[in-house]
């Protein structure tokens, strides 16, 4: 984590604020944009999903819109499928939903439009459900999975190229990157206001040559 994010490398430090090195964020954003630009150039099918919809949905929606405009198929398999996820509060059942091409999970009965953006989850089960449904339907399967939390790790563990965003309290993605399971992880604070990610969105789309 010290190498990937710039946090303290002292194993005895167990409290206090973490610090993300912005230079490392920029390097990772460039690599992230390169993967997206390459997918756009070849018109690759893509799958986008987030376990952090309250903050990051707008970022992924902008990517989905740009990739779709570039000719990529933005996949939406298993729409409405029920998924049982074990949480610290016990077993919870969610429904897989898509907002403008970006997958997320909702509480049963939650409206698919309006003010409720979806539930927070780190589980890999949503992406596994989506990928299994795509395979059962005969494809296409994504050539690139974009997201965070379990969407990235779950896809990478199944052999799909996966890129995403992660905060310092979610080391799994960075471990996956170090092990070669995840292609790119961008270190950033994933809990700030949604509009704070707009400069990152513009930066990625510009670097990927997808600005509209």
N, C-alpha and C positions, 0 to 999 in steps of 0.2 A: 504494500500500500504506500510505503514511503517512496518507492520508485515510480509507481503509476500515478500517484496523486500529489505527492509532496507533503504528506502528513509526517509527523514526527516518527523517526525510526527507532526511538527509544522503547524497548519492550517493557520497561518499568513504568512508563507513563500510561495511566489508566483513567484520567479524567481531564476536564478542560475542553476547550474548543479545538476542533480540527481545522486545519488550514489547507485549502486546495491551491496548488501553484497554477496561476493562470497561464503560464507558458506551456505547461503540460496539457491544459485544456485546449489551447489553440492547436497544438500539434495533433491531438486526438481528433479535434474537429476537422482538420484538414484531411486526415485519413478517413474519417467518417464520410465527408463530402465526396472524397475520391471514389469510395464504394458506391455511393448513391449515383454519382455521375456515370460510372461504368455501367450500372444497371439500366440507367436511362438510355444510354447510347445503344445498348443491344435490345431494348424493349423487353427486359426481363420481367416475369411475373414476380410480384412482391407481396409480402404479408406484413402488416403493421399492427402492433398491439401494445397496450400500456396497462400496467398495474398501478399507475399513478395519474389517473385521468383528471383529478381535481386541479392539477398544476400543469401537466405536460400534454394534455389532449390537443391544444391548439398548435403546438409545435409539430406533432405527428400529422395532424390534418393538413397543414401546409405542405409537408413532404408528400403526403398521399395525393393531394391535388396536383402538385408539380410533376410527380412521376406519372400520374394518369394522363396529364396533358402531353407528356413526352412519349406516350404510346405504351406504357407499362400496364399490364393487367394488375389492378389492385384487388387482391383476392379477399373474399368474405365467406369462407366456408363455415359450416355449423352455426349459421345464424339462428339464434333462439334456443340453442341446445342447452340443456340443464347440466350443471357441473357441481359435484359435491366436493367441497374443499374443507379440509380440517384446519381450523384456526385455533388461536389460544382461547377463544370463547366457545369452542366445540365445533361440531360439524355444521357447516353452512352450505346452503344450496344457492347457487347463482345462475343467471342466464347469460349466455354469451351474446353480445350485441355488437353492432358496428355503428360508428358515427362517422359519416363521410369517409368510409373506408378504413377506419381505425378501430380495432377490436378492443373491447373492455368487457367487464362483467358487471351485472346489476343485480340488486336484490330482487327476488321474485315479486312481481306486481309493481315494480318501479317503472315510471313512464319512460319510454324510449326517446322522448324529446322533452324539452323544457329545462328546468334548472338543475336536475340531478344528473351529474356527469358520469356516475358509475362508482364502483367500489375499489378500494385500495387492496391490492393483493401482491404477494411475492410468489404465488404458486405457479409451477410450470404446467399445471393441468389444463388451463385454457389453451395454450399453444399446442399442447399434445392433442387436445380434442379437435382443434381446428385443422391440424395437419392430418390427423387420422381421417377426418371427414373428407378432406381434399383427396386423399389417396383412395378412399372408398368410392368416390365419385369418378375416379379415373383421371384426376388431375384437372388443370395443371397444378403442379407443386411450385412453391416459391423458390426462386433462385437466390433471394435475399430476404431475411427477416429483420425488421427494424423495430426496436422497442426498448423495454427496460425490464428489470426484475426477472420474473420467471419466463417471460416471453423470449428473452435473449438466451438465458442459460438453457431453458428447455429445448429450444430449437437447435442450439449448438451441440447439445448432447446427442441429438438425433442425426447429426451430420449436415445440417443446413448452415449455410453461411449466415451469421448473425452479427449485427452491430447494434450498439445502444448507448444509453446514458446511465450513469450510476453515481450515487453519492458515497461518501466515505463510510457510511454506516451499512453499506451493502457490498461487502468485499467479494461476494460470490462471483460477480461478473469479472472483476479484475483477476481473480484466481483462474477463471475460465480463459481469459485472454492470455495469461501467463502459460497456461497448459496447452494453448493452441486450439481450444474448443470454440472460443469467441474471437471474431476477427478484430473488432475495434470497440473499445469502451471509452466514452468521454467522461472524465471526472467533473462533476458540477454539483451544486446545491440543487436538489430536486424538490424543494419545498418552499420556494419563493413565489411571489405573485405570478400568475400566468403571463401577464404582459411583459414581465422581465425577460422572457425567453425570445421575444421578438427580434432583438439584435442577433441572437444566435441563429434564429431561423433565416434571417436575411444573409448572414455570413455563409451558412451551409449552402443555401440555394445559389448564391453567387459563385462560390467555389466549385459547385457541381455544374455550373453553367445552366441552371434551371430557373433563373430569375425571369419573372414575367413582366 
